[in-house]
């Protein structure tokens, strides 16, 4: 019996000691400053900040709330690995330090992943079911990047087609080409302005978009680029362009692209 107790004590001690080993990096080094310090100076709606702090801060900031089981190896190693990787992709503790362009890219990524249901990941939800994003949370995050008072209508003034071309190559070129559907997730976009939605021959559209009966104009492209789900729920485009000026520039560029049959 004594030997059994000694073995048990040694095992518990070894497990506890291994919890202080960090094979994937130590995300506990940076001391927390408090959840109230996150996104304090970020240019985003207050309700969106609240969702990000409440639902995302555990993995995507230095304000991780460490439960007791997070010290027990080898499970602690997997938890730390996930947090280290999550902070590399987006660290809310350093949001204000990021260049504006990186903030815009991450904003679009947040919206995309919230709508697709990819975040929070399943391994986190298994232990923290309350972190699941509600429909209201997704709708709130969908408004990220919109400036105060911005409506669905285009802002005053015309977009810049030169900037729009650069924005297209950066934001849209991975899924769309101008003259071909081949090998692309989205339809070709030459001649899209003035075209009926869901009408490119040879491309398979979602039923909702194909039956929408909508024509692509300044106003409809603005709404679509801002939030496709607000135009039609049944669509296959999970990407949006949160910044209004960039939407205007993209539309100006697309208006110049004529169809070549």
N, C-alpha and C positions, 0 to 999 in steps of 0.2 A: 504493500500500500504506500509506504513512504517513497519507494522508487516511482510509483505512478504519479504521486503528487509532485515530486521533483521534476519528472518529465513534463507534467502539465504546466508547471511554473516556467520551466525553461522554454517550452513552446510558446506560451503567451508572451514571454519576454522577447523571444526572437521575432515574433510577428509584430510586436510593438516597435521594436528597434528597426525592422525593415520598413515600417511606415515612415521613417525619417530618411530613407533612401529615395532618391529622385532620378530614376533612370531616363526619364523623358524631359528633365528640366524641373526646376522648382518654382512653381507659380506663387508660392507663399512668401517670397522674398520681399516684395514691395508691400509696405504696411498700408492697410486700408485707411481712407480719409473720411469715409462716411458716404452713404448712398446719396445724400443731399448735395454732394459736390459734383456728381456726375451730370454732364451735359448742361452745366450751369450757364455757360455762355453760348450754347449752341443755338443756331438760327433755325429753330423748328418749333412747331406748335407744342404747347405745354402738355396737352393730353397725349401726344405721341411720345414726348420725353418720358412721361409717367409709365407708359406701356414698356418702353425699352428698359427703363430702370427696374421695373417690377418683374418683367418676364425674361430679360436677357443678361442682366448684370452679373449673375452668378458665374457665367462662363466667359462673358465678353467684357470684363473689367477687372480691376484689382480689388473690387468690393465683394469677392466671393464669400458666401456664408458657408463655412466648412462644417458639415455635420460630423458627428463622432465617427461614423463608419468610414469617413474619408481618410482616416489615419490608419486603417487596417490594410496591410499589404496582403496579397498583391492587388486587391481592388483599388487601393489608393493610387497605385501607379496608373491604372487605366483612367481614373478620374482626372488625375493631374495631366495626363497626356491630352485628354479631350480639352481641358482648359487652356493648356499651353497653345494648342493648335487653334482654338477659338479666338484667343487674344491676338494671334498672328494675323488672323483674317479681319478682325475688327475689335479694337480696344476702346470702349466707351470712356475709359479714364483719360484717354489721349485724343479724344475727338477734336477738341478745339485746337490742338497742335497740328492737325492734318491740313494739307493744302486744300483749298476749296474744291479743286477738281477731284481729289480722292474722296472727299465728303460726298460729292454728287454721285460718284460711282457706287459707294457704299449705300447711299440712300436708295438708289435704284435696286440694288441687291437685296436690301431689307424688304422693300415692297414686294419684289419677286418671290422671295422665300416665304414671306408671310402668307401670300395668296396661294402659293403652291402647297402649303402645309409642311414644308421641309424643316421648319424650325418651330419650337425647340426639337432637337433630335429625340428619337424614341428612347434611347438609353437614359436620357435625362427625365423624360416624362414618366418612365416606369417608376421612378422614385419621387418625382415631384409633379403629380398630376395637375396641381393647381397652376402650373406654368403654361398649360395649353392655351393657345391664343383663341379667344372667343371671336365670334363674327364681328362684334363691336371693336375688338382689338385690331383685327385685320383692316376694318374700315378706317380706323384711326391712323394706322401706319400707312395706309394708302394715300393719306393726305400729306405725308412727309414731303418736304421740298416745295410745297406751294407757299407762296408769299401771302401775307395777310391781305385780305380783300380781293384776292385773285379769283376771278370767275372762270367759268368754262369757256367763255368767249375769248378770242385772241386779244392780246394786249394791243394798245394803240401803237401804230407804226408797223412797218413791214419788216420781215426777217431778212437776214443777210445770207444769200445763197452760197457764198464762199465759205462762210463759217458752217453753213448747213451741210455742205459736202464733207467737211472734216468731221462733223458730228455724225453723219451717216456712216462714214468709214469706221469710226470708233464705236458707235453704238449699234448700228444696224447691219453692217457688212457681214457679220458672222452668220446671219440667218437669211439675208436677202441679197440678191443680185439684181441688176437692172434688166438684163435681157434674157435670163434663163431661170427656170425652176429647178433644173437638174442639180441634185446634191445639196439642196437648200431646204431648211425647215419652213421658210416662208415663201410666198409667191414673188415673182419678178415685179419690180416696181416702176419700170418705165411706163409712162402714161397713166400712172395711178390717179393723178389729179383729174377729176371729172369722170372717173370710171365707176361703174357700179361695184359695190363691195361683193366679194366672193364670185367674181366673174372671169378670172383668168383661166383659159382652157388648159387642161392637163394638170391642174393643181387641186388637191383634195382639201376642201375647207370644212370647218365645223358646220354642223347643221344650222346653228343659230346665226352665224355670220352669213351663210349662203342665202338664208331666207329673210335676211334683214331688210332688203330692199333699199339700202342706203347708198347714196352717191358720195364719193370722196371730194369734199370741198374744204375751204379753209376751216370752217367751223367744225365739221365732222372729223377731220384729221386732228384738229386740236384736241377734241374730246377723246379720240382714240389714243393718241400718243400720251395724253395725260393719265388715262386709266381705261384700258380696254374693257374691263369688267363693268364699267359704268355705261358703256355703249351696248354691249350684249354679254350676258353671263356665260353663254356657251361659246367660248372662243379658245383658240390654242396659243394665244400670245400672252405669255406671263411676264412680259417686260413692259416697262413704261419709262417715260422721260419726265422726271419731276420738275425740271427747271423750265419755266415758261419761255424765257428768251431762246433757249435751245430748241424748243418745240417750234417756235416761229421760224427759226433759221432752217430747220429740217423741212418745214412746209415750203418755204421759199425755194429750197433746192429741188424738192420733189415736183414743184410746179414747172420747173425748167426741163424736166426729163420727159421727152416725147417718146411715144411708143414706136418701135420699128418692127413691122410685121414682115 
